[in-house]
Amino acid sequence: TGWLENAGPDPEARLTCALMAGGHLQRTCRGTDASGGDFVLRGTPLGRVLESGHGVAREHRIVSALQNSGIPVPTTIGVCTDIEVNGAPFYVMDHVDGLVLHDSVVGQEVAETERRTLGLHVMDVLSNLHKINPDDVGLGELGRKEAYLARQLKRWNKQWVATKTHPV
């Protein structure tokens, strides 16, 4: 628990965690500490994972870098890449209450009168995110800037080949 000292949940207190529904790429658990404080643990799936498909340390770095950018992100608490701690890398962040729109069924829970406002808000956030210069928030060295699309297509093809089970 050394990585978590003086941040977030009390490392000596009993913590409870429950898997949150809707996560497909990462394990996402909502936790509560002994004082009733809520947090979220995001972790690499246990078992076989695709190369570069589940970078929680990278995700933590990006969310942390966006803290003061005007993009609504939760406050990060800590990251742990030591698989001896939890069986896989993970990070912890504050819990933000709200509806997780992971599919169209959950989306129907949003009142029809609020859907337009929500959609416009999502577009504003995405637009503002794309206005950020990665160098300005400390993410300039996160990845190569040239030939992005070619690298993505190569990676996706490699992941497809690694996961396909039979010809379709």
C-alpha positions as MATLAB code, in Angstrom:
seq = 'TGWLENAGPDPEARLTCALMAGGHLQRTCRGTDASGGDFVLRGTPLGRVLESGHGVAREHRIVSALQNSGIPVPTTIGVCTDIEVNGAPFYVMDHVDGLVLHDSVVGQEVAETERRTLGLHVMDVLSNLHKINPDDVGLGELGRKEAYLARQLKRWNKQWVATKTHPV';
ca = [
       0.000    0.000    0.000;
       3.032    2.300   -0.047;
       2.031    3.769   -3.421;
      -1.277    4.948   -1.905;
      -0.058    6.468    1.370;
      -1.265   10.012    2.062;
      -3.676    9.889   -0.871;
      -7.280    8.808   -1.135;
      -8.560    5.813    0.800;
      -6.874    4.993    4.113;
      -4.497    2.122    3.187;
      -4.878    0.580    6.676;
      -8.691    0.701    6.622;
     -10.890   -2.065    5.309;
     -11.844   -1.346    1.719;
     -14.734   -2.891   -0.166;
     -14.978   -3.072   -3.947;
     -17.719   -4.161   -6.326;
     -17.391   -4.627  -10.078;
     -19.206   -1.913  -12.012;
     -21.331   -2.983  -14.974;
     -20.573   -1.848  -18.483;
     -16.786   -1.983  -18.592;
     -15.457   -3.955  -21.555;
     -11.791   -2.990  -21.830;
     -10.800   -2.530  -18.186;
     -11.920   -3.932  -14.862;
     -13.749   -1.074  -13.177;
     -14.695   -1.387   -9.522;
     -16.390    1.069   -7.209;
     -14.885    1.030   -3.775;
     -15.716    2.396   -0.366;
     -13.282    2.982    2.462;
     -14.005    2.589    6.190;
     -15.165    6.220    6.481;
     -17.649    5.822    3.612;
     -15.544    7.622    1.010;
     -16.046    6.423   -2.573;
     -13.335    5.725   -5.128;
     -12.973    3.849   -8.409;
     -10.315    1.257   -9.220;
      -9.526    0.770  -12.918;
      -7.445   -2.261  -13.699;
      -6.077   -4.308  -16.528;
      -8.179   -7.437  -17.097;
      -6.830  -10.530  -15.402;
      -5.488  -13.194  -17.756;
      -4.489  -12.798  -21.408;
      -4.648   -9.252  -22.781;
      -3.826   -7.847  -26.187;
      -0.580   -5.957  -26.588;
      -1.164   -2.240  -25.876;
      -4.891   -2.848  -25.510;
      -5.242   -2.111  -21.797;
      -2.700    0.494  -20.685;
      -3.989    1.623  -17.291;
      -0.732    3.454  -16.468;
      -1.119    5.376  -19.736;
      -4.798    6.041  -18.980;
      -3.851    7.296  -15.501;
      -1.225    9.591  -17.027;
      -3.733   11.080  -19.470;
      -6.521   11.578  -16.905;
      -4.009   13.133  -14.474;
      -2.672   15.483  -17.149;
      -6.197   16.717  -17.930;
      -6.965   17.635  -14.278;
      -6.685   21.408  -14.791;
      -7.481   21.600  -18.496;
     -11.209   22.318  -18.308;
     -12.018   18.761  -19.448;
     -14.260   17.057  -16.865;
     -12.196   14.164  -15.489;
     -12.120   12.613  -12.013;
      -9.230   13.380   -9.673;
      -6.643   10.602   -9.813;
      -5.282    9.211   -6.551;
      -2.536    6.773   -7.534;
      -1.313    4.160  -10.001;
       0.264    0.777   -9.293;
       2.035   -1.317  -11.931;
       3.285   -3.954   -9.465;
       1.240   -7.066  -10.341;
       2.055   -8.567   -6.918;
      -0.329   -6.051   -5.319;
      -3.541   -6.893   -7.177;
      -2.707   -9.430   -9.880;
      -2.552   -6.771  -12.600;
      -1.727   -3.056  -12.988;
      -4.414   -0.638  -11.755;
      -5.069    2.937  -10.730;
      -7.427    4.631   -8.296;
      -9.429    7.812   -8.829;
     -12.270    9.653   -7.150;
     -15.764    8.367   -7.827;
     -17.969   10.743   -9.796;
     -21.656   10.078   -9.334;
     -23.710    9.783  -12.487;
     -25.218    7.516  -15.099;
     -22.746    5.462  -17.155;
     -24.113    5.380  -20.703;
     -22.486    2.122  -21.792;
     -25.317    1.061  -24.109;
     -28.531    2.317  -25.686;
     -30.696    0.645  -23.031;
     -29.076    2.688  -20.260;
     -29.280    5.735  -22.517;
     -33.059    5.405  -22.473;
     -32.948    6.221  -18.752;
     -32.040    9.791  -19.709;
     -35.226   11.819  -19.984;
     -36.015   12.615  -23.590;
     -36.065   16.331  -22.754;
     -32.437   16.080  -21.471;
     -30.963   14.012  -24.331;
     -30.335   16.964  -26.640;
     -28.573   18.937  -23.889;
     -26.494   15.885  -22.989;
     -25.548   15.293  -26.631;
     -24.507   18.926  -27.100;
     -22.459   18.755  -23.880;
     -20.636   15.632  -25.115;
     -19.844   17.430  -28.390;
     -18.521   20.458  -26.466;
     -16.283   18.275  -24.283;
     -14.924   16.378  -27.301;
     -14.357   19.621  -29.184;
     -12.519   21.143  -26.214;
     -10.449   17.974  -25.807;
      -9.337   18.196  -29.429;
      -8.316   21.845  -28.912;
      -5.762   20.845  -26.270;
      -2.156   20.782  -27.382;
      -0.660   17.636  -25.787;
       2.596   19.533  -25.159;
       0.709   22.106  -23.040;
      -0.554   19.480  -20.554;
       2.593   17.377  -20.352;
       1.539   14.725  -22.848;
       3.747   15.754  -25.762;
       5.983   12.712  -25.332;
       3.089   10.263  -24.955;
       3.422    8.981  -28.485;
       4.857    9.682  -31.889;
       2.937   12.350  -33.750;
       3.734   11.201  -37.292;
       1.937    8.423  -39.225;
      -0.715    7.969  -36.510;
      -3.377    6.461  -38.761;
      -0.982    3.978  -40.375;
       0.191    2.822  -36.917;
      -3.403    2.445  -35.683;
      -4.430    0.383  -38.710;
      -1.382   -1.848  -38.248;
      -2.161   -2.299  -34.521;
      -5.858   -3.022  -35.117;
      -5.017   -5.580  -37.803;
      -2.521   -7.264  -35.459;
      -5.140   -7.329  -32.664;
      -7.757   -8.735  -35.038;
      -5.430  -11.539  -36.110;
      -4.600  -12.276  -32.441;
      -8.267  -12.583  -31.429;
     -10.141  -14.045  -34.393;
     -11.416  -17.548  -33.870;
     -12.573  -18.564  -37.328;
     -13.118  -17.029  -40.777;
     -16.334  -15.035  -41.105;
];
